[in-house]
Amino acid sequence: MSEPSIDIVPAASRWEAVAPNGTVAGVAALWPVPAVIPGVPELSLHVEPEWRRRGIGSRLLAAVRAETVEPRLVADVAAGSPGEAFCRRHGFRHTRSLRHDLLTYCGVHQAWLGELVDAEHPGYRLTHWTGDLPRAPRVEELLRSSSRPGNTLLTAADTDGGLAAYAVAVVGALSTQGGITKADARARARQYGPAVLPGHRGRRLGLWVNAALVQRLREIHPYVDEIETITAGSDPVREHLGFQLLRRTHLYEFPPP
């Protein structure tokens, strides 16, 4: 059943389904820094339980696909959830399992974290960028642009002007997921990476940029208490920093590979 009285209202990388009384019945977001497949944006879509089975999710997905130039999308959903059933109905295919890890700031020794950040890496330097994430970002372009207030923090290591490693955190990226309150979403950031480019691996740059990201995120967004990240398997860097297994989910791709 369709709900024609619902308006789909676009914003930056976000679409809201708004009822006539102003209630937000559902929301979709497109995060262009994917956790698993480089170059493929991640779709996050949630419809409030009382508004489901009215075609709102389908309208949100149609709006996303109409306004993005990317031919592929991925969605990360809990096994057996309404989101998994939605993906299957709309032509997504399950391609792999993922693990979510969580870091809480109360479990991080700040002096030790500072030592990791202050460690010398000859030939490399840390750079930072903050702002709102555009729909089609390139890390190099973001680092060349001016920082401004926003929900995204990028930390990178470069050498002679060339990018060597980076990690990204987005505050509010989890607000479109079911099962998490608005307060929890505000207090939890979503991390992407760290990624170390070929030719720079084996030098602990991933640990360096990730530690610097964790430290700077708390400075810029002091209300954030947790960082959630996704990986296809265990990650020694994140385990070293104190990330622990939170849950396992399924990755769906559209169109099917």
HUTAFEN-V946229 format. One record per pair of residues at least 4 apart in sequence whose ideal C-beta (glycine too) atoms are under 7 Angstrom apart, sorted by the first residue. I is the first residue (numbers start at 0). J is the second residue. D is the distance in Angstrom with one decimal. If there is no record, write none. Layout:
BEGIN
[[I & J & D] [I & J & D]]
END
This chain:
BEGIN
[[0 & 52 & 6.6] [0 & 53 & 5.4] [0 & 54 & 6.2] [1 & 53 & 6.8] [1 & 54 & 3.9] [2 & 53 & 3.9] [2 & 54 & 5.9] [2 & 55 & 5.7] [4 & 18 & 7.0] [4 & 19 & 5.6] [5 & 16 & 5.0] [5 & 17 & 6.8] [5 & 18 & 6.0] [5 & 24 & 6.0] [5 & 55 & 5.8] [6 & 17 & 5.0] [7 & 14 & 5.8] [7 & 16 & 5.8] [7 & 58 & 5.6] [7 & 59 & 6.4] [7 & 62 & 4.8] [8 & 14 & 6.9] [8 & 15 & 4.8] [8 & 17 & 5.3] [9 & 14 & 5.2] [9 & 62 & 6.8] [9 & 66 & 6.5] [11 & 131 & 6.1] [12 & 28 & 5.9] [12 & 29 & 5.3] [12 & 132 & 6.6] [12 & 134 & 5.4] [13 & 26 & 6.7] [13 & 28 & 4.8] [14 & 26 & 6.9] [14 & 27 & 4.6] [14 & 59 & 5.6] [14 & 62 & 5.0] [14 & 63 & 6.2] [15 & 23 & 5.2] [15 & 26 & 5.1] [16 & 23 & 6.9] [16 & 24 & 4.6] [16 & 25 & 4.0] [16 & 55 & 4.8] [16 & 58 & 6.8] [16 & 59 & 5.8] [17 & 21 & 6.6] [17 & 23 & 5.9] [18 & 22 & 4.3] [18 & 24 & 5.3] [24 & 46 & 6.4] [24 & 47 & 5.6] [24 & 50 & 3.9] [24 & 55 & 5.6] [25 & 45 & 6.3] [25 & 46 & 3.7] [25 & 47 & 6.4] [25 & 50 & 6.2] [25 & 55 & 4.8] [25 & 56 & 6.4] [25 & 59 & 5.7] [26 & 45 & 5.9] [26 & 175 & 4.9] [27 & 42 & 6.8] [27 & 43 & 6.8] [27 & 44 & 4.3] [27 & 59 & 4.1] [27 & 60 & 6.9] [27 & 63 & 5.3] [27 & 175 & 6.6] [28 & 43 & 4.7] [28 & 175 & 4.7] [29 & 40 & 4.9] [29 & 42 & 6.1] [29 & 63 & 5.9] [29 & 67 & 6.1] [29 & 134 & 6.6] [30 & 40 & 6.3] [30 & 41 & 4.6] [30 & 43 & 6.6] [30 & 169 & 6.7] [30 & 172 & 5.8] [31 & 40 & 4.7] [31 & 132 & 6.5] [31 & 134 & 5.6] [31 & 135 & 6.0] [31 & 136 & 5.6] [32 & 132 & 6.8] [32 & 136 & 6.9] [32 & 167 & 5.1] [32 & 191 & 4.4] [33 & 37 & 6.7] [33 & 39 & 5.2] [33 & 40 & 6.3] [33 & 41 & 4.8] [33 & 73 & 6.2] [34 & 41 & 6.7] [34 & 191 & 5.6] [34 & 229 & 3.9] [35 & 73 & 6.9] [35 & 97 & 6.8] [35 & 229 & 6.9] [35 & 231 & 5.9] [35 & 250 & 6.2] [36 & 73 & 5.8] [39 & 69 & 6.9] [39 & 71 & 4.8] [39 & 72 & 6.9] [39 & 73 & 5.4] [40 & 67 & 6.9] [40 & 69 & 5.4] [40 & 72 & 6.3] [41 & 73 & 5.3] [41 & 75 & 6.6] [42 & 63 & 6.4] [42 & 72 & 4.8] [42 & 73 & 6.8] [42 & 74 & 4.7] [43 & 175 & 4.1] [43 & 176 & 6.2] [44 & 56 & 6.2] [44 & 59 & 5.7] [44 & 60 & 6.5] [44 & 175 & 6.5] [45 & 175 & 4.9] [45 & 176 & 5.8] [45 & 177 & 4.9] [46 & 50 & 5.4] [46 & 51 & 5.2] [46 & 55 & 5.1] [46 & 56 & 4.9] [50 & 55 & 5.6] [51 & 81 & 7.0] [54 & 58 & 5.9] [55 & 59 & 6.4] [56 & 60 & 6.4] [56 & 85 & 5.7] [57 & 61 & 6.3] [58 & 62 & 6.4] [59 & 63 & 6.5] [60 & 64 & 6.3] [60 & 89 & 6.1] [61 & 65 & 6.1] [62 & 66 & 6.3] [63 & 67 & 6.1] [67 & 134 & 7.0] [71 & 252 & 6.7] [71 & 253 & 6.7] [71 & 254 & 6.9] [72 & 253 & 4.9] [73 & 250 & 5.9] [73 & 251 & 6.7] [73 & 252 & 5.3] [74 & 86 & 5.5] [74 & 91 & 6.1] [74 & 251 & 4.7] [75 & 97 & 6.1] [75 & 229 & 6.5] [75 & 248 & 5.3] [75 & 250 & 5.7] [76 & 80 & 5.6] [76 & 82 & 3.7] [76 & 83 & 4.8] [76 & 86 & 6.1] [76 & 248 & 6.2] [76 & 249 & 5.8] [76 & 251 & 6.4] [77 & 82 & 6.6] [77 & 83 & 6.9] [77 & 248 & 5.4] [78 & 83 & 6.4] [78 & 248 & 6.9] [78 & 249 & 5.4] [79 & 83 & 6.3] [81 & 85 & 6.2] [82 & 86 & 6.5] [83 & 87 & 6.6] [83 & 249 & 6.3] [84 & 88 & 6.4] [85 & 89 & 6.4] [86 & 91 & 3.7] [86 & 251 & 4.2] [87 & 91 & 6.6] [90 & 253 & 5.7] [90 & 254 & 6.7] [91 & 251 & 3.8] [91 & 252 & 6.3] [91 & 253 & 4.5] [92 & 251 & 6.3] [92 & 252 & 5.9] [92 & 255 & 3.7] [93 & 249 & 5.2] [93 & 251 & 5.5] [94 & 250 & 5.6] [94 & 251 & 7.0] [94 & 252 & 5.0] [94 & 256 & 6.3] [95 & 231 & 6.3] [95 & 250 & 4.9] [96 & 247 & 6.0] [96 & 249 & 6.0] [97 & 229 & 5.4] [97 & 230 & 7.0] [97 & 231 & 6.0] [97 & 247 & 6.8] [97 & 248 & 5.1] [97 & 250 & 5.4] [98 & 230 & 6.0] [98 & 232 & 7.0] [98 & 244 & 6.0] [98 & 247 & 5.3] [99 & 227 & 5.9] [99 & 229 & 5.6] [99 & 245 & 4.4] [99 & 246 & 5.1] [99 & 248 & 6.4] [100 & 228 & 5.3] [100 & 230 & 6.9] [100 & 237 & 5.7] [100 & 242 & 3.9] [100 & 243 & 6.2] [100 & 244 & 5.9] [100 & 245 & 6.0] [101 & 225 & 5.9] [101 & 227 & 5.3] [101 & 242 & 6.5] [101 & 243 & 6.1] [101 & 245 & 4.2] [102 & 107 & 6.9] [102 & 213 & 7.0] [102 & 225 & 6.7] [102 & 226 & 4.6] [102 & 240 & 6.3] [102 & 241 & 5.5] [102 & 242 & 4.6] [103 & 224 & 6.4] [103 & 225 & 5.2] [104 & 217 & 6.1] [104 & 224 & 5.5] [106 & 241 & 5.3] [107 & 112 & 5.6] [107 & 213 & 6.9] [107 & 241 & 5.8] [108 & 112 & 6.6] [109 & 113 & 6.3] [110 & 114 & 6.7] [111 & 115 & 6.8] [112 & 116 & 6.6] [112 & 210 & 5.7] [112 & 213 & 6.4] [112 & 214 & 5.6] [113 & 117 & 5.9] [113 & 214 & 6.9] [114 & 118 & 6.7] [115 & 206 & 6.5] [115 & 207 & 6.8] [115 & 210 & 3.9] [116 & 210 & 5.1] [116 & 211 & 4.8] [116 & 214 & 5.5] [118 & 207 & 6.7] [120 & 156 & 6.9] [120 & 202 & 6.6] [120 & 204 & 6.7] [120 & 207 & 6.0] [122 & 158 & 5.2] [123 & 156 & 4.8] [123 & 157 & 6.9] [123 & 158 & 5.0] [123 & 163 & 6.0] [123 & 204 & 6.7] [124 & 157 & 6.3] [125 & 154 & 6.5] [125 & 156 & 6.0] [125 & 211 & 5.3] [126 & 142 & 5.7] [126 & 155 & 5.1] [126 & 157 & 5.9] [127 & 153 & 6.7] [127 & 154 & 5.4] [127 & 215 & 6.0] [128 & 141 & 4.9] [128 & 142 & 5.4] [128 & 146 & 5.3] [128 & 153 & 4.3] [129 & 146 & 4.6] [129 & 147 & 6.9] [129 & 149 & 5.7] [129 & 151 & 6.7] [129 & 152 & 5.2] [129 & 219 & 6.1] [130 & 146 & 6.0] [130 & 147 & 4.8] [130 & 149 & 3.9] [130 & 151 & 6.0] [131 & 149 & 3.9] [131 & 150 & 5.9] [131 & 151 & 6.2] [132 & 136 & 5.9] [132 & 151 & 4.3] [132 & 169 & 6.3] [136 & 140 & 6.8] [136 & 141 & 5.6] [137 & 141 & 6.9] [138 & 142 & 6.4] [138 & 153 & 6.7] [138 & 155 & 6.5] [138 & 162 & 6.1] [138 & 165 & 5.3] [139 & 143 & 6.6] [139 & 162 & 5.6] [140 & 144 & 6.4] [141 & 153 & 5.6] [142 & 153 & 7.0] [142 & 155 & 5.9] [150 & 169 & 5.9] [150 & 170 & 4.6] [150 & 171 & 5.1] [151 & 167 & 6.6] [151 & 169 & 5.1] [152 & 168 & 4.9] [152 & 212 & 6.6] [152 & 215 & 6.2] [152 & 216 & 5.5] [152 & 219 & 5.9] [153 & 165 & 6.3] [153 & 167 & 5.1] [154 & 165 & 6.7] [154 & 166 & 5.5] [154 & 208 & 5.1] [154 & 211 & 4.8] [154 & 212 & 4.1] [154 & 215 & 6.2] [155 & 162 & 6.1] [155 & 164 & 6.7] [155 & 165 & 4.0] [155 & 208 & 6.4] [156 & 163 & 4.7] [156 & 164 & 4.5] [156 & 204 & 5.0] [156 & 207 & 6.2] [156 & 208 & 5.3] [157 & 161 & 6.0] [157 & 162 & 5.4] [157 & 163 & 5.8] [158 & 163 & 5.3] [162 & 196 & 6.3] [163 & 196 & 5.8] [163 & 199 & 4.1] [163 & 204 & 5.8] [164 & 193 & 6.0] [164 & 194 & 6.5] [164 & 195 & 4.3] [164 & 196 & 6.6] [164 & 199 & 6.2] [164 & 204 & 4.0] [164 & 205 & 5.9] [164 & 208 & 4.9] [165 & 192 & 6.0] [165 & 193 & 6.9] [165 & 194 & 5.9] [165 & 208 & 6.0] [166 & 190 & 6.5] [166 & 192 & 3.8] [166 & 193 & 4.1] [166 & 208 & 4.9] [166 & 209 & 5.0] [166 & 212 & 4.5] [167 & 191 & 4.5] [167 & 192 & 5.9] [168 & 188 & 4.6] [168 & 189 & 6.9] [168 & 190 & 4.9] [168 & 212 & 5.7] [168 & 216 & 5.1] [168 & 226 & 6.5] [169 & 188 & 6.4] [169 & 189 & 5.0] [170 & 188 & 4.9] [170 & 220 & 5.4] [170 & 223 & 6.1] [171 & 184 & 6.2] [171 & 185 & 6.8] [172 & 189 & 3.7] [173 & 179 & 5.6] [173 & 184 & 4.7] [173 & 187 & 5.7] [173 & 189 & 5.7] [173 & 227 & 6.7] [174 & 181 & 6.5] [174 & 184 & 3.9] [179 & 183 & 4.9] [179 & 184 & 5.4] [180 & 184 & 6.9] [181 & 185 & 6.4] [182 & 186 & 6.4] [183 & 187 & 5.9] [185 & 222 & 6.6] [186 & 222 & 6.1] [186 & 223 & 6.0] [186 & 224 & 4.7] [186 & 225 & 6.3] [187 & 223 & 6.9] [187 & 225 & 4.3] [187 & 227 & 5.7] [188 & 216 & 6.0] [188 & 223 & 5.1] [188 & 226 & 5.0] [189 & 227 & 5.6] [190 & 226 & 5.1] [190 & 227 & 6.9] [190 & 228 & 4.1] [193 & 205 & 4.1] [193 & 208 & 5.2] [193 & 209 & 4.5] [193 & 236 & 6.2] [195 & 199 & 5.6] [195 & 200 & 5.1] [195 & 204 & 5.2] [195 & 205 & 4.9] [199 & 204 & 5.8] [203 & 207 & 6.0] [204 & 208 & 6.2] [205 & 209 & 6.1] [205 & 236 & 4.7] [206 & 210 & 6.1] [206 & 236 & 5.0] [206 & 239 & 6.3] [207 & 211 & 6.4] [208 & 212 & 6.2] [209 & 213 & 6.5] [209 & 236 & 5.8] [209 & 240 & 6.1] [210 & 214 & 6.4] [210 & 240 & 6.5] [211 & 215 & 6.0] [212 & 216 & 6.0] [213 & 226 & 6.6] [213 & 240 & 6.6] [214 & 218 & 6.8] [215 & 219 & 6.1] [216 & 220 & 5.9] [216 & 223 & 6.0] [217 & 221 & 6.1] [217 & 223 & 6.6] [227 & 245 & 6.6] [228 & 237 & 6.3] [228 & 242 & 6.5] [230 & 234 & 5.0] [233 & 238 & 6.4] [234 & 238 & 6.4] [235 & 239 & 6.1] [236 & 240 & 6.8] [237 & 242 & 3.9] [238 & 242 & 6.2] [252 & 256 & 5.9]]
END
